[in-house]
Amino acid sequence: MSRYKTAKFESLESLLQIGNRQLSAQLAEVLQGDCTDVSSTIRKFVALLDAVNDYNIDIGSFENLALLHELVAVHDGAVVSMLSIHFNLAIGTISNLAPLNPYVENLYRQLTSGRAIGVYLATELAHGNNLVALETHATYLPEKRLFLLNSETERAWKFMPNSSPCERPKIAVVLANLSVAGKRYGIFPFVVPLSSHGTMTKGVTITPLGEKPGLYLDNAITSFNQVELPYEALLAGDMLTLSRDGQVTVKMPKFRDRFALVTSKIHSGKLCMAVSSVAAAKSALHITYRYAQQRKVHGYAGLMPVLNYQHIKEGLAWDTLSTVAHSLYLRMLGCKVSRAFESERENFIFSDRLLAELIVAKALCTWRTQEVLVACRERCGAQGLFSDNKIVTYVISNFGAITAEGDNLVLSLKAGALLLQDKLVPQQSTPLLQDLVGVLQSWMDCLILKLNTLSTSSGRRIQLNVGDKYTDDVIALSQVWAVINVATCLLERQEDEDTMLVAEGYLLDSLFRALRSLISHGVLGSAEAQMIEARRLEFIRQHADRINNLIEAFAVEQANIQTPISSDDYIQWYKNVHGDA
């Protein structure tokens, strides 16, 4: 008999819905309709900016910004990308490195009012997300009181932000190397007007790139040739002061600290990507569940819904369980980031621990979402291939989330390095479900011991790059730490029976997915592994129907997501389109 007594997850429903009811109602008209090209994406985003302004939608806190990401992500991957760039990266970077001077304030007000579109130009053709290697330069000329912004070579061309000129001005935060009197001071942001009503700023060249299938974003190559920027264009925050006559006083001597401050909004963007990704998983699960309830096949009980098949029902339940666990965790992490921002509104730098949490959360959630989306697409058969049914477009968008704000693979290696350097204090363990959590902790300890021993015996520090012999172990280390973080978050709600059920299932599935590694590393014996496998099977046989009912808590219909196969009668939907002929 189950130790979990309640039939519904009433305590979780308010935490799992996409966005919220008010936001969904305010943006319903704007978000309806699919974008079919770059122009329609820009029009929808402009309408979104207008709606945010007209309804006075509060996105001052990071929690509210995350809710907006969640709602927009289930409608359009390109629009949510523009949203994240505009609000989090562009506006966020400027506000973090205040105070505002008249030049910056004018451009900032255009962005916050929605009269201009914000763009973030960091990645370069030769360097991608390796921002420490950027070659764009901003040289200060004290005699003219201005900077010259230059792409020194084609290697420094900004690739591939959404910078193409359009109906509204585009204002960019551009990362460039600051040079004064022949000395370089590292990478700093500059506020640069790129275009106004379709006309590019003098010295700015923008070439549109080809489209990404199903993701209609106006990506482009952007280069700078002697672009003149006023003295006030530099966003230096508390890092240094530059006088008009070219005297520099460095206030933050370590390059690492300056770089962390400059890129802090990229890190909050990791959470935006994770939230958007999990929202897509919620919508895909809803669409698949509704279709599986209607689509009938001949089976062991005659004509029956495909949902009655054990592998469909249980597979859907496991995917729902992980999506629920990640959604609850990201809510908690969003609250943590909001509190951190509120405590230090300017010149904010993430702590090593919070940064590592964001890194592994993005990798864990977006990678797992990709598995969920591919499985949902397959469960829906050929229907899952059509854009009208959204799942295939979510798959494409999620590839973007995996790469945006740092590639998952590289981020996981970075987090693994922090763990190996013992820079992250373990979270306080909870006595609940220690038989499961303890296995994960033992695996983590085993990986750390193995990698540190190899490092010592080889007489060198392990090289944490993709070609390294032990990369798989480093990635596994960061991923197991991420799973422990999720489980710890869930177990903190120990008074809530619903969350405890989710936590147990999440831990069982996480261990099952890692059984091969756990056995090969000697963390579990074959008998212990079989016990976990049997417990997992018993769990899902007992709770699959109840877990799948949680899909209703996602409130996908409230978010105004409508597809043929998730309608009340998909046969009737196609009949209405095709007619009676």
C-alpha positions as CSV (number, residue, x, y, z in Angstrom):
1,M,0.0,0.0,0.0
2,S,1.2,3.5,-0.8
3,R,2.5,5.6,2.0
4,Y,1.4,8.7,0.0
5,K,-2.3,9.1,0.9
6,T,-3.6,12.1,-1.1
7,A,-5.1,11.5,-4.5
8,K,-4.1,14.9,-6.0
9,F,-1.1,17.2,-5.8
10,E,-3.1,20.1,-4.6
11,S,-0.1,21.8,-2.8
12,L,2.0,21.8,-6.1
13,E,-0.6,23.1,-8.6
14,S,0.1,26.8,-8.0
15,L,3.8,26.3,-8.4
16,L,3.7,24.4,-11.6
17,Q,1.5,26.5,-13.9
18,I,3.1,28.2,-16.9
19,G,3.3,31.9,-16.1
20,N,0.2,33.0,-14.3
21,R,-3.4,33.6,-15.1
22,Q,-3.2,37.4,-15.3
23,L,-0.1,37.4,-17.5
24,S,-1.7,34.8,-19.8
25,A,-4.8,37.0,-20.2
26,Q,-2.9,40.2,-20.8
27,L,-0.6,38.7,-23.5
28,A,-3.1,36.2,-25.1
29,E,-3.7,38.3,-28.2
30,V,-0.1,39.2,-28.7
31,L,1.2,35.6,-28.4
32,Q,-1.4,33.9,-30.7
33,G,-0.3,32.9,-34.1
34,D,2.9,31.2,-35.3
35,C,5.8,33.2,-36.8
36,T,6.6,32.1,-40.3
37,D,9.6,34.3,-41.0
38,V,11.9,36.8,-39.5
39,S,9.6,39.7,-40.1
40,S,6.7,38.1,-38.3
41,T,9.0,37.3,-35.3
42,I,10.0,41.0,-35.1
43,R,6.4,42.2,-35.4
44,K,5.4,39.8,-32.6
45,F,8.2,41.0,-30.4
46,V,7.4,44.6,-31.0
47,A,3.8,43.9,-30.1
48,L,5.0,42.1,-26.9
49,L,7.1,45.2,-25.9
50,D,4.1,47.4,-26.4
51,A,1.9,45.1,-24.4
52,V,4.4,45.0,-21.5
53,N,4.4,48.8,-21.5
54,D,0.6,49.2,-22.0
55,Y,-0.3,46.8,-19.2
56,N,2.5,48.1,-17.0
57,I,3.7,44.5,-16.5
58,D,6.2,44.4,-13.7
59,I,9.4,42.7,-14.7
60,G,11.5,44.5,-12.1
61,S,12.2,41.3,-10.2
62,F,14.0,38.3,-11.7
63,E,11.1,36.1,-10.6
64,N,8.6,38.1,-12.7
65,L,11.1,38.1,-15.7
66,A,11.3,34.3,-15.4
67,L,7.5,34.0,-15.4
68,L,7.4,36.0,-18.6
69,H,10.1,33.8,-20.2
70,E,8.1,30.7,-19.3
71,L,4.9,32.0,-20.9
72,V,6.5,33.3,-24.1
73,A,8.7,30.2,-24.5
74,V,5.7,27.8,-25.1
75,H,4.5,30.1,-27.9
76,D,7.7,31.0,-29.8
77,G,11.3,30.1,-29.3
78,A,12.6,33.1,-31.4
79,V,10.5,35.6,-29.5
80,V,11.6,34.4,-26.1
81,S,15.2,34.6,-27.3
82,M,14.7,38.3,-28.2
83,L,12.9,38.8,-24.9
84,S,15.8,37.4,-22.9
85,I,18.4,39.4,-24.8
86,H,16.4,42.6,-24.5
87,F,15.4,42.5,-20.8
88,N,18.1,40.3,-19.2
89,L,21.2,40.9,-21.2
90,A,20.9,44.5,-22.6
91,I,18.8,46.3,-20.0
92,G,20.1,44.1,-17.2
93,T,23.8,44.8,-18.0
94,I,23.2,48.6,-18.2
95,S,21.2,48.7,-14.9
96,N,23.9,46.6,-13.1
97,L,26.7,48.9,-14.1
98,A,24.9,52.2,-13.2
99,P,24.9,55.1,-12.4
100,L,23.5,56.4,-15.7
101,N,24.9,59.4,-17.4
102,P,22.7,61.4,-19.9
103,Y,23.9,59.5,-22.9
104,V,23.3,56.1,-21.5
105,E,20.1,57.1,-19.7
106,N,18.6,58.3,-23.0
107,L,19.3,55.0,-24.6
108,Y,18.3,53.0,-21.5
109,R,14.9,54.8,-21.4
110,Q,14.3,53.9,-25.0
111,L,14.9,50.2,-24.1
112,T,12.8,50.1,-20.9
113,S,9.9,51.8,-22.6
114,G,10.0,49.4,-25.6
115,R,10.7,52.2,-28.1
116,A,14.0,50.4,-29.0
117,I,15.1,46.8,-29.2
118,G,18.0,45.7,-27.0
119,V,20.8,43.5,-28.5
120,Y,23.8,42.0,-26.8
121,L,27.0,41.6,-28.9
122,A,29.5,39.4,-27.2
123,T,30.3,36.3,-29.3
124,E,32.7,36.6,-32.2
125,L,33.2,34.6,-35.4
126,A,36.6,33.1,-34.3
127,H,35.8,32.7,-30.6
128,G,32.1,31.8,-30.0
129,N,31.3,31.7,-26.3
130,N,35.0,32.0,-25.4
131,L,34.6,35.6,-24.3
132,V,38.0,36.1,-22.7
133,A,39.5,35.8,-26.2
134,L,37.4,38.6,-27.8
135,E,39.2,40.8,-30.4
136,T,36.9,43.7,-30.8
137,H,38.6,46.9,-29.5
138,A,37.5,50.2,-28.1
139,T,40.3,52.7,-28.0
140,Y,39.9,55.9,-26.1
141,L,41.1,59.1,-27.7
142,P,41.4,61.8,-24.9
143,E,42.0,64.6,-27.3
144,K,38.6,63.9,-28.9
145,R,36.9,62.7,-25.8
146,L,35.6,59.6,-27.6
147,F,36.2,55.9,-28.2
148,L,36.9,54.3,-31.6
149,L,35.2,50.9,-31.8
150,N,36.8,48.5,-34.2
151,S,36.6,44.9,-35.4
152,E,40.4,44.5,-35.9
153,T,40.0,41.5,-38.3
154,E,37.2,39.3,-39.6
155,R,37.9,37.1,-36.5
156,A,36.4,39.8,-34.4
157,W,33.1,40.1,-36.3
158,K,30.2,39.7,-33.9
159,F,28.5,36.5,-34.7
160,M,25.4,35.9,-34.5
161,P,23.2,38.2,-32.4
162,N,19.9,39.5,-33.7
163,S,21.2,42.8,-34.9
164,S,19.6,43.3,-38.3
165,P,17.9,46.7,-38.7
166,C,14.2,46.8,-38.5
167,E,11.2,49.2,-37.8
168,R,12.5,50.1,-34.4
169,P,15.9,51.4,-33.3
170,K,18.3,48.7,-32.1
171,I,20.6,49.5,-29.2
172,A,23.4,47.1,-28.3
173,V,25.6,46.3,-25.4
174,V,28.9,45.5,-27.1
175,L,31.7,43.7,-25.3
176,A,35.1,45.0,-26.4
177,N,38.7,45.3,-25.1
178,L,39.3,48.7,-23.6
179,S,42.5,50.4,-24.6
180,V,43.8,53.7,-23.2
181,A,47.2,55.2,-24.2
182,G,48.3,51.8,-25.6
183,K,47.4,49.8,-22.6
184,R,44.7,47.2,-22.5
185,Y,42.4,46.9,-19.5
186,G,40.4,43.9,-20.5
187,I,36.8,43.4,-21.6
188,F,34.2,46.1,-20.9
189,P,30.6,46.7,-22.1
190,F,29.8,49.8,-24.3
191,V,26.3,51.1,-25.2
192,V,26.1,51.4,-28.9
193,P,23.2,52.5,-31.1
194,L,23.3,50.1,-34.0
195,S,20.5,51.4,-36.2
196,S,17.5,53.7,-36.2
197,H,14.4,52.9,-38.2
198,G,16.3,50.6,-40.6
199,T,19.4,52.9,-41.1
200,M,22.7,51.7,-39.7
201,T,25.0,53.9,-37.6
202,K,28.0,55.1,-39.5
203,G,30.8,52.5,-39.4
204,V,28.5,49.6,-38.5
205,T,28.0,46.9,-41.0
206,I,25.4,44.2,-40.5
207,T,24.9,41.2,-42.8
208,P,21.9,38.9,-42.2
209,L,22.7,35.2,-41.8
210,G,20.6,32.4,-43.2
211,E,17.6,31.2,-41.2
212,K,17.7,28.5,-38.6
213,P,14.9,26.0,-39.5
214,G,11.8,26.8,-37.5
215,L,13.5,29.5,-35.4
216,Y,13.0,32.7,-37.2
217,L,15.5,35.1,-35.5
218,D,17.2,37.9,-37.4
219,N,20.7,36.6,-36.7
220,A,23.5,38.6,-38.4
221,I,27.2,39.3,-38.6
222,T,28.0,42.7,-37.2
223,S,31.3,44.5,-37.6
224,F,32.7,47.9,-36.6
225,N,34.9,50.2,-38.6
226,Q,36.1,53.3,-36.7
227,V,32.7,53.7,-35.0
228,E,32.8,56.8,-32.8
229,L,31.4,56.5,-29.3
230,P,31.1,59.3,-26.8
231,Y,33.1,59.2,-23.6
232,E,29.9,58.2,-21.7
233,A,29.4,55.0,-23.7
234,L,31.7,53.0,-21.4
235,L,30.0,50.9,-18.7
236,A,32.7,50.6,-16.1
237,G,30.7,50.3,-12.9
238,D,33.0,49.9,-9.9
239,M,35.8,48.3,-12.0
240,L,37.7,51.5,-12.9
241,T,37.4,55.2,-13.5
242,L,38.5,56.9,-16.7
243,S,38.9,60.6,-16.7
244,R,38.1,62.6,-19.8
245,D,41.8,63.4,-20.3
246,G,42.6,59.6,-20.3
247,Q,43.7,58.9,-16.7
248,V,42.8,55.5,-15.6
249,T,42.3,54.3,-12.0
250,V,41.7,50.6,-11.6
251,K,39.4,49.9,-8.6
252,M,39.1,46.1,-9.2
253,P,42.6,44.8,-9.9
254,K,41.8,41.2,-10.7
255,F,40.8,40.5,-14.3
256,R,38.7,37.5,-13.1
257,D,36.6,39.8,-10.9
258,R,36.1,42.4,-13.6
259,F,35.1,39.7,-16.1
260,A,32.6,38.2,-13.6
261,L,31.0,41.6,-13.2
262,V,30.9,42.3,-16.9
263,T,29.3,38.9,-17.7
264,S,27.0,38.6,-14.6
265,K,23.8,38.9,-16.7
266,I,24.9,36.0,-18.9
267,H,24.8,33.9,-15.8
268,S,21.2,34.9,-14.9
269,G,20.5,34.2,-18.6
270,K,21.4,30.6,-18.0
271,L,18.4,30.4,-15.6
272,C,16.2,32.1,-18.2
273,M,17.2,29.4,-20.7
274,A,16.5,26.6,-18.2
275,V,13.1,28.0,-17.3
276,S,12.2,28.4,-21.0
277,S,13.3,24.8,-21.7
278,V,11.3,23.3,-18.9
279,A,8.2,25.3,-20.0
280,A,8.5,23.7,-23.4
281,A,8.7,20.3,-21.8
282,K,5.5,21.1,-19.9
283,S,3.6,22.0,-23.0
284,A,4.9,19.0,-25.0
285,L,3.8,16.7,-22.2
286,H,0.3,18.3,-22.2
287,I,0.0,17.9,-26.0
288,T,1.2,14.3,-25.9
289,Y,-1.0,13.4,-23.0
290,R,-4.1,14.8,-24.6
291,Y,-3.4,13.0,-27.8
292,A,-2.6,9.7,-26.1
293,Q,-6.0,9.9,-24.4
294,Q,-7.8,10.2,-27.7
295,R,-5.7,8.2,-30.2
296,K,-7.1,4.7,-30.2
297,V,-5.5,1.5,-31.4
298,H,-6.4,-2.2,-31.3
299,G,-4.7,-3.8,-28.4
300,Y,-5.0,-6.4,-25.6
301,A,-8.3,-4.9,-24.5
302,G,-9.8,-4.3,-28.0
303,L,-9.9,-0.7,-29.2
304,M,-8.2,1.4,-26.5
305,P,-6.3,4.7,-26.1
306,V,-2.5,4.4,-26.6
307,L,-2.2,5.8,-23.1
308,N,-3.3,2.5,-21.8
309,Y,-0.1,0.9,-23.0
310,Q,2.3,0.5,-20.1
311,H,5.4,1.8,-21.9
312,I,3.5,5.0,-23.0
313,K,1.9,5.6,-19.6
314,E,5.0,5.0,-17.6
315,G,7.4,6.7,-20.0
316,L,5.1,9.8,-19.9
317,A,5.0,9.6,-16.1
318,W,8.8,9.5,-15.7
319,D,9.2,12.5,-18.1
320,T,6.5,14.3,-16.1
321,L,8.2,13.6,-12.8
322,S,11.5,15.0,-13.9
323,T,9.9,18.0,-15.5
324,V,8.0,18.7,-12.2
325,A,11.1,18.3,-10.1
326,H,13.1,20.6,-12.4
327,S,10.2,23.2,-12.5
328,L,10.0,23.3,-8.7
329,Y,13.8,23.6,-8.4
330,L,14.0,26.4,-10.9
331,R,11.3,28.3,-9.0
332,M,13.5,28.0,-5.9
333,L,16.6,29.0,-7.8
334,G,14.8,32.0,-9.3
335,C,13.8,33.2,-5.8
336,K,17.4,32.8,-4.7
337,V,18.7,34.9,-7.7
338,S,16.0,37.5,-7.1
339,R,17.1,37.9,-3.4
340,A,20.7,38.1,-4.5
341,F,19.9,40.9,-7.0
342,E,17.8,42.8,-4.5
343,S,20.6,42.7,-1.9
344,E,23.1,44.2,-4.3
345,R,21.3,46.1,-7.1
346,E,24.4,47.5,-8.8
347,N,27.8,45.9,-9.6
348,F,26.5,42.5,-8.8
349,I,28.8,39.4,-9.0
350,F,27.6,35.9,-8.5
351,S,29.2,33.8,-5.8
352,D,31.1,30.7,-6.9
353,R,28.4,28.5,-5.4
354,L,25.4,30.3,-7.0
355,L,27.2,30.5,-10.3
356,A,27.9,26.8,-10.2
357,E,24.3,26.1,-9.4
358,L,23.1,28.1,-12.4
359,I,25.6,26.3,-14.6
360,V,24.6,22.8,-13.7
361,A,20.9,23.7,-13.5
362,K,20.9,24.8,-17.2
363,A,22.8,21.8,-18.3
364,L,20.7,19.3,-16.4
365,C,17.4,20.8,-17.3
366,T,17.9,21.5,-21.0
367,W,19.6,18.1,-21.6
368,R,16.7,16.3,-19.8
369,T,14.1,18.4,-21.6
370,Q,15.7,17.4,-25.0
371,E,15.1,13.8,-24.1
372,V,11.5,14.6,-23.0
373,L,10.8,16.5,-26.3
374,V,12.2,13.8,-28.5
375,A,10.2,11.1,-26.6
376,C,7.0,13.1,-26.9
377,R,7.6,13.7,-30.6
378,E,7.9,9.9,-31.1
379,R,4.9,9.1,-28.9
380,C,2.8,11.3,-31.2
381,G,4.0,9.6,-34.4
382,A,3.7,11.6,-37.6
383,Q,1.5,14.1,-35.8
384,G,4.6,15.2,-33.8
385,L,6.4,16.2,-37.0
386,F,4.0,19.1,-37.8
387,S,4.7,22.6,-36.6
388,D,1.0,23.1,-35.8
389,N,1.4,20.5,-33.0
390,K,4.4,22.5,-31.7
391,I,6.6,19.7,-30.3
392,V,9.1,19.6,-33.2
393,T,9.5,23.4,-32.9
394,Y,10.2,23.0,-29.2
395,V,12.9,20.5,-30.1
396,I,14.6,23.1,-32.4
397,S,14.2,25.9,-29.8
398,N,15.7,23.7,-27.1
399,F,18.8,23.2,-29.1
400,G,19.2,27.0,-28.8
401,A,18.7,26.8,-25.0
402,I,21.4,24.1,-24.8
403,T,23.9,26.4,-26.5
404,A,22.8,29.9,-25.4
405,E,24.6,31.7,-22.5
406,G,27.3,29.0,-22.6
407,D,27.5,25.5,-24.2
408,N,26.3,22.9,-21.8
409,L,29.3,20.7,-22.3
410,V,31.8,23.5,-21.5
411,L,29.7,24.7,-18.6
412,S,29.6,21.3,-17.1
413,L,33.4,21.0,-17.3
414,K,33.7,24.4,-15.6
415,A,31.4,23.3,-12.8
416,G,33.3,20.1,-12.4
417,A,36.5,22.1,-12.1
418,L,35.0,24.1,-9.3
419,L,34.0,20.9,-7.5
420,L,37.5,19.4,-7.9
421,Q,39.1,22.6,-6.5
422,D,36.8,22.2,-3.4
423,K,35.4,25.7,-3.9
424,L,31.8,24.6,-3.3
425,V,30.7,23.8,0.3
426,P,28.3,20.9,0.2
427,Q,24.7,21.7,1.1
428,Q,23.5,20.4,4.5
429,S,22.2,16.9,4.0
430,T,18.6,15.9,5.0
431,P,17.9,12.6,6.7
432,L,14.9,12.0,4.4
433,L,15.4,9.4,1.7
434,Q,19.0,9.0,2.7
435,D,19.1,5.5,1.3
436,L,18.8,7.1,-2.2
437,V,20.5,10.5,-1.6
438,G,23.4,8.7,0.1
439,V,24.1,6.7,-3.1
440,L,24.4,9.9,-5.1
441,Q,26.7,11.4,-2.5
442,S,28.9,8.3,-2.5
443,W,29.1,8.5,-6.3
444,M,30.1,12.1,-6.2
445,D,32.8,11.4,-3.6
446,C,34.0,8.5,-5.7
447,L,34.4,10.7,-8.8
448,I,36.2,13.5,-6.8
449,L,38.6,10.9,-5.3
450,K,39.3,9.3,-8.7
451,L,39.9,12.6,-10.5
452,N,42.0,14.1,-7.7
453,T,44.1,10.9,-7.5
454,L,44.7,10.9,-11.3
455,S,45.7,14.5,-11.1
456,T,48.2,13.8,-8.3
457,S,49.6,10.7,-9.8
458,S,50.2,12.3,-13.2
459,G,51.9,15.3,-11.6
460,R,49.8,17.8,-13.4
461,R,46.4,19.3,-13.2
462,I,43.8,17.5,-15.2
463,Q,43.1,19.3,-18.4
464,L,39.4,20.1,-18.4
465,N,38.8,20.3,-22.2
466,V,36.6,18.3,-24.5
467,G,39.4,16.1,-25.7
468,D,40.6,15.1,-22.3
469,K,40.6,11.5,-21.3
470,Y,38.5,12.0,-18.2
471,T,35.9,14.5,-19.5
472,D,33.1,12.0,-19.0
473,D,33.9,11.7,-15.3
474,V,34.1,15.5,-14.9
475,I,30.7,15.9,-16.6
476,A,29.2,13.1,-14.5
477,L,30.5,14.9,-11.4
478,S,28.8,18.1,-12.3
479,Q,25.6,16.3,-13.2
480,V,25.3,14.3,-10.0
481,W,25.9,17.4,-8.0
482,A,23.0,19.0,-10.0
483,V,20.7,16.1,-9.2
484,I,21.6,16.3,-5.5
485,N,20.8,20.1,-5.6
486,V,17.4,19.3,-7.1
487,A,16.7,16.6,-4.6
488,T,17.8,18.7,-1.6
489,C,15.5,21.5,-2.8
490,L,12.5,19.1,-2.9
491,L,13.3,17.5,0.4
492,E,13.3,20.9,2.1
493,R,9.6,20.8,1.6
494,Q,9.5,17.7,3.9
495,E,6.1,18.6,5.4
496,D,4.5,18.3,2.0
497,E,3.6,14.8,1.1
498,D,3.2,15.6,-2.6
499,T,6.7,16.9,-2.9
500,M,8.1,13.8,-1.1
501,L,6.5,11.6,-3.7
502,V,8.1,13.6,-6.5
503,A,11.4,13.5,-4.7
504,E,11.4,9.8,-4.2
505,G,10.5,9.1,-7.9
506,Y,13.1,11.6,-9.1
507,L,15.8,10.0,-7.1
508,L,14.9,6.5,-8.1
509,D,14.9,7.5,-11.8
510,S,18.1,9.4,-11.5
511,L,19.8,6.4,-9.9
512,F,18.3,4.0,-12.5
513,R,19.7,6.2,-15.3
514,A,23.1,6.0,-13.8
515,L,23.2,2.3,-12.8
516,R,25.9,1.3,-15.2
517,S,28.3,4.0,-14.0
518,L,27.4,3.3,-10.3
519,I,28.2,-0.4,-10.8
520,S,31.4,0.2,-12.8
521,H,32.7,2.7,-10.2
522,G,32.0,0.2,-7.4
523,V,29.4,2.4,-5.7
524,L,26.7,-0.3,-6.0
525,G,26.9,-4.0,-6.3
526,S,24.7,-5.9,-8.7
527,A,22.3,-7.0,-6.0
528,E,21.9,-3.4,-4.8
529,A,21.3,-2.2,-8.4
530,Q,18.6,-4.8,-8.9
531,M,16.9,-3.6,-5.7
532,I,16.8,0.0,-7.0
533,E,15.5,-1.2,-10.4
534,A,12.7,-3.2,-8.7
535,R,11.8,-0.4,-6.4
536,R,11.6,2.0,-9.3
537,L,9.4,-0.3,-11.2
538,E,7.1,-0.8,-8.2
539,F,6.9,3.0,-7.7
540,I,5.9,3.8,-11.2
541,R,3.3,1.0,-11.5
542,Q,1.7,2.4,-8.3
543,H,1.8,6.1,-9.1
544,A,1.9,6.5,-13.0
545,D,-1.7,7.6,-13.3
546,R,-1.4,10.0,-10.4
547,I,1.8,11.5,-11.7
548,N,0.3,12.0,-15.2
549,N,-2.6,13.8,-13.7
550,L,-0.1,16.4,-12.6
551,I,0.1,17.5,-16.3
552,E,-3.1,19.4,-15.7
553,A,-1.3,21.6,-13.1
554,F,0.9,23.0,-15.9
555,A,-2.2,25.0,-17.0
556,V,-1.1,24.8,-20.7
557,E,-4.6,25.7,-21.9
558,Q,-4.7,28.7,-19.6
559,A,-1.5,29.8,-21.4
560,N,-3.5,29.7,-24.6
561,I,-1.6,26.9,-26.3
562,Q,-3.8,25.3,-28.9
563,T,-2.8,22.5,-31.2
564,P,-4.9,20.0,-33.4
565,I,-3.9,16.9,-31.4
566,S,-4.4,18.5,-28.0
567,S,-7.9,19.8,-28.9
568,D,-11.0,18.1,-27.4
569,D,-11.5,16.1,-30.6
570,Y,-8.5,16.0,-32.9
571,I,-10.5,14.2,-35.6
572,Q,-13.1,16.9,-35.6
573,W,-10.4,19.5,-35.8
574,Y,-9.1,18.1,-39.0
575,K,-12.6,17.6,-40.3
576,N,-13.2,21.3,-39.8
577,V,-10.1,22.2,-41.8
578,H,-10.5,19.6,-44.5
579,G,-14.3,19.8,-44.8
580,D,-16.8,16.9,-45.4
581,A,-15.6,16.2,-49.0
